[in-house]
Amino acid sequence: MATKKSLCVLIGILAIATYVLGSLIEARAETMNYKCYSWMSKREAVPVDDVEGHLVTLAQRGGFYVFDNGEVATIKRASLNDLIKGAGWAVVYETITFPDGSTIVRKGQATLGGTAEGATASIEATSEIVKGTGRFQGIKGTQKDKTKALPVEKGEAGAKLYGEGSLTYTLPSK
């Protein structure tokens, strides 16, 4: 009887160890570093009358990432921004689309740094990856990036951004 009980305990321990080791192997995070460039496609700004230079904006950007492995992906971004003289915060949604049609969707928040003239000069963003399709189906992870703004030129809806960042993620085992 004691042998049967010991065997059951041993099988239970092996099952738990297999599950834990399998989870650790699956959870090995990968990182994709990139350089990025984006431009403003659309921007709607509404002034807020509490302090000088306060705007709430809804913006749409296009752009692309160039990854360290040479892969390129396009981006489509929407953001809600609360700015005082170019500085403030934003909520960002972005879809990253790869040439094979696979996508990564992220949701994040950003801090925007302004200039003395009231323009946005820099952006730091952190995001959670909320969805993936194709080869990124089931993806989980985060994204961090830092970008700088180029001066707005005549006829542009907003500043062009350039910078770098990284995606750190796990994919389900196959």
N, C-alpha and C positions, 0 to 999 in steps of 0.2 A: 504494500500500500504506500509506504514511504517512497519507494522507487518511482511509482506512478506519479506521485505528487511532485517529486523532484524533477521528473521529466517534463511535466506541465510547466513548472516554473522556468526551466531551462528554455523551453520552446517560446514561452512568453518573453523572456529576456532577449532571445535571438530575434524575435519579431520586432520588438521595440528598437533594438540596435540597428536592424536593417532599415527601419523607417527613418530613424535619426540620420544614419549615414547617407541614405538616399536623399533626404532633404538637404543635407549639407552639400552634396554633390550638385543637386539641382540649383541650389542657391548661390553658386559661384558667379559672382557679378562680373560682367564684361564692361569695358569702357570704350566709347567711341569719341575721340576728340575731333573738333572741327574748327574751321574758320567760317565766319558768316558775313553776309552782306544783305541788307534789305532796304527797300524804298517804300515810301508812303503811297498807297493807291488812293485812299479816301480818308477824309478827316472831317468830322463835324465837331465844332467847338461851341460851347455855351458858356458865356461869362457868368460868374457868381459875384454878387455885389457886396460881399463881406470885406474883402481886402483887394487892393490894387493887384492886377495881374492874375487873378484866380480864374481858372478855366476848368471845366469838365469836358473831356473829349471822348469821342468814340472813333477809333482809328482802325484802318485795315491796311496791312502791309503784304507785299510780295517779297520774295528773296530766295536765297539759296545757301546751302551749307556745302563746304568742301571738307570731307573727312580725311584724316591722316592716311587711311588706306587707299586714297585716291577716288573713292566713291563720291558722287555728287547727288544732292537731293534738293528739291524745291520746297519752299515754305509758303504757307498761307496763314497769316496771323490776324487776329482781332483782339483789340484791347480797349478797356475802359480806363481812362486816365484822370486823375485829380491832381491838377498842377497849380502851383503859385510861382509865377515867374520862371516857368520851365522845370521846377523841381517838384517832386511829389511821389505818388505811387501809382501803380497800375495793376489791373487784373488782366492776365494774358491767356488766350487760347491759341494754340498753334497746331497745324497739321503739317507734318514733314512727309513728303512723298518721294519715294525712290523710283529710279527708272523702271524697275520690274513691277511697279504698281503697289508695292508694300507701303504701309503708312505707319507713322507713330503720331499719336495725338497727346499733347501735353496741356496741362492747366497750371498756371503759376502766378506768382506775384513778383513785381519789380519795384525797385527804388530808382527814381530818376533824379539825377543831379543837374542843377541849372547853372547858368552863367549870370554874370552881373547884368547882361543885356536882357535876361529873361528867356533865353533859349535853353532847351534841354541839351546837355553836353555829354552825359554818360548814363548808362543804365546797367544795373546789376539785377539779374533775375534768377530765381530758383523755382523749379517746377516739379510736379509729379506727373509721371507718364500714366495716362488714364486709359489708353486703348492702343492696340496695334492690329494691323491686318497683314495678310500674306505671311511672309517669313517672320513677322513680328507679332503674330497672333499670340495672345496670352502674356505679352510683355509686362513687366513691372519694373519700376525704377524711378530715377530722378534725373533732372537736367539742371545744370548751372551754366550761366554765361555772363560775360561782361562785354558791353559794346560801347562805342563812342559815336557821337553824332558829327556828321559833316554839316557845315553851314547850309541853311536852306537857300536854294537858288530861285531866281524869279520863275514863276510858273509852277513850282513844286508844291504839292499838298503838305509836305513836311520834310524833315531831315532824313537823309540817307544814314544808315547805321552800318558799322563794321566792327568786328570783334572776334572773339573766340569763346569756346565753351566745351562742355562734355556731357555725354549721355552715359549714365551708369545704370545698368539694367541686368535683369535675369529673364530667361525664357524658360517655359516649361520643358521638361525633358521629352524627347520624342519617343 
